[in-house]
Amino acid sequence: MFRVVKRYRTARHLPLAAAAAACAVLLSAGPAAAHVEVESEKAQALAENVEISFDAESESDTAGITQIRVVLPEGIAPADVTYGKGPQGWQFSVSADGYTVKGPALRTGVDAAYSVVVRQLPDAGKLAFKTLQTYTDGRTDRWIELDENGENPAPTLRLKAAAPGAKPVAPSPTATPETTASASASPAPAAEGTAASPSPQAAEAERDDDGLSAGVWAGIVAAVLAAAAGVAVFVRRRGGDEG
């Protein structure tokens, strides 16, 4: 009787275990939740004057968000992006490959919601906006993976097909990176992946670090070679005299 009851209980729990295992598989196979959400009411290829809204979730329990840095997808030039709206006191600036919105730190746990307006969306199926999210304690969340199932996926906007007859507009003139901050503000740092040209003082310092000039080094080398030749002649003569 004991053996029969035990088998019955085991059989009764098998469906529950199978269901739990199936749920675990489904949850693990699902796409990772994006921690920076992006949306637009005009998410359509070649659409013009499109406002795109972003919501960067706060991932810190101890610090507030102070800055959002975005690398624009191919087909959108920084010159074609303007600021829409955002947290009070935050400002917008462009760089060689994207833009930055930053300002007074938000309260801990508060998401950073803002929007930009794009002159025209490219003829593409989706757009990934690689995002760096910085907090008051220096922490930076990097939402840059193009794989939407990755651990740190970039916010991706899916576009509908272009409307019939829609055509690309003429590109905007290339804009010089600038900021909306006051003139007394410190200059923006160089964009990632680009090296700033050294100042004349820095170039001079590099030359000083190199030591002697090329002309002096050439003279030293010539003197060493001449001395070596003289030694060789002396050795040959001495060997002849001893013979």
Residue pairs with C-beta under 8 A, 6 or more apart in sequence:
31 148
31 149
32 148
32 149
32 150
32 151
32 153
34 143
34 148
34 153
34 155
34 156
35 56
35 57
35 59
35 141
35 143
35 152
36 54
36 55
36 56
36 57
36 129
36 131
36 133
36 143
36 154
36 155
37 54
37 55
37 57
37 155
38 52
38 53
38 54
38 55
38 129
38 155
38 156
38 157
39 52
39 53
39 157
40 50
40 51
40 52
40 53
40 157
41 51
42 50
42 51
42 121
43 50
43 121
43 157
43 158
43 159
43 160
44 121
44 159
44 160
44 161
44 162
44 163
45 121
45 122
45 123
45 124
45 125
45 159
45 160
45 161
45 162
45 166
46 120
46 121
46 122
46 123
46 162
46 163
46 166
46 167
46 168
47 120
47 121
47 162
47 163
47 166
48 119
48 120
48 121
48 169
49 117
49 118
49 119
49 120
50 117
50 118
50 120
50 121
51 84
51 115
51 116
51 117
52 84
52 115
52 116
52 117
52 118
52 157
53 84
53 113
53 114
53 115
54 68
54 112
54 113
54 114
54 115
54 116
54 129
54 131
54 155
55 111
55 112
55 113
56 65
56 68
56 111
56 112
56 113
56 131
56 133
57 111
58 64
58 65
58 106
58 108
58 109
58 110
58 111
58 112
59 133
59 141
60 108
60 109
60 135
60 137
60 139
61 108
61 109
62 108
62 137
63 105
63 108
63 135
63 136
63 137
63 139
64 105
64 106
64 107
64 108
64 110
64 135
64 136
65 105
65 106
65 110
65 111
65 112
65 133
65 134
65 135
66 102
66 103
66 104
66 105
66 106
66 134
66 135
66 136
67 100
67 101
67 102
67 132
67 133
67 134
68 100
68 101
68 102
68 112
68 114
68 131
68 132
68 133
68 134
69 98
69 99
69 100
69 131
69 132
69 133
69 134
70 98
70 99
70 100
70 129
70 130
70 131
70 132
71 97
71 98
71 129
71 130
71 131
71 144
71 192
72 78
72 81
72 97
72 98
72 99
72 129
73 122
73 124
73 127
73 128
73 129
74 122
74 124
75 121
75 122
75 123
75 124
75 127
76 118
76 121
76 122
76 127
77 171
77 172
77 174
77 175
78 94
78 95
78 96
78 97
78 98
78 99
78 175
78 177
79 94
79 172
79 173
79 174
79 175
80 118
80 119
80 120
80 171
80 172
81 94
81 99
81 116
81 117
81 118
81 119
82 92
82 116
82 117
83 91
83 92
83 101
83 114
83 116
83 117
83 180
84 114
84 115
84 116
84 117
85 114
85 115
86 92
86 101
86 103
86 112
86 113
86 114
86 115
87 103
87 104
87 106
87 112
87 113
87 114
88 103
88 104
89 103
89 104
90 101
90 102
90 103
90 104
90 114
91 101
91 102
91 103
91 179
91 180
91 181
92 99
92 100
92 101
92 116
92 179
92 180
93 99
93 100
93 177
93 178
93 179
93 180
93 181
93 188
94 175
94 177
94 178
95 177
95 188
95 191
96 177
96 191
96 194
97 191
97 192
97 193
98 130
98 191
99 116
100 188
101 112
101 114
102 134
105 135
105 136
106 112
112 133
119 169
119 172
120 168
120 169
121 127
121 159
122 168
123 162
123 168
124 159
125 158
125 159
126 156
126 157
126 158
126 159
127 156
127 157
127 159
128 146
128 154
128 155
128 156
129 154
129 155
129 156
129 157
130 143
130 144
130 154
131 142
131 143
131 144
131 154
131 155
132 140
132 141
132 142
132 143
132 144
133 140
133 141
133 142
133 143
134 140
135 141
141 152
142 152
143 152
143 153
143 154
143 155
144 152
144 154
145 151
145 152
145 153
145 154
146 153
146 154
147 153
148 156
177 188
177 191
179 185
179 188
190 196
198 206
212 220
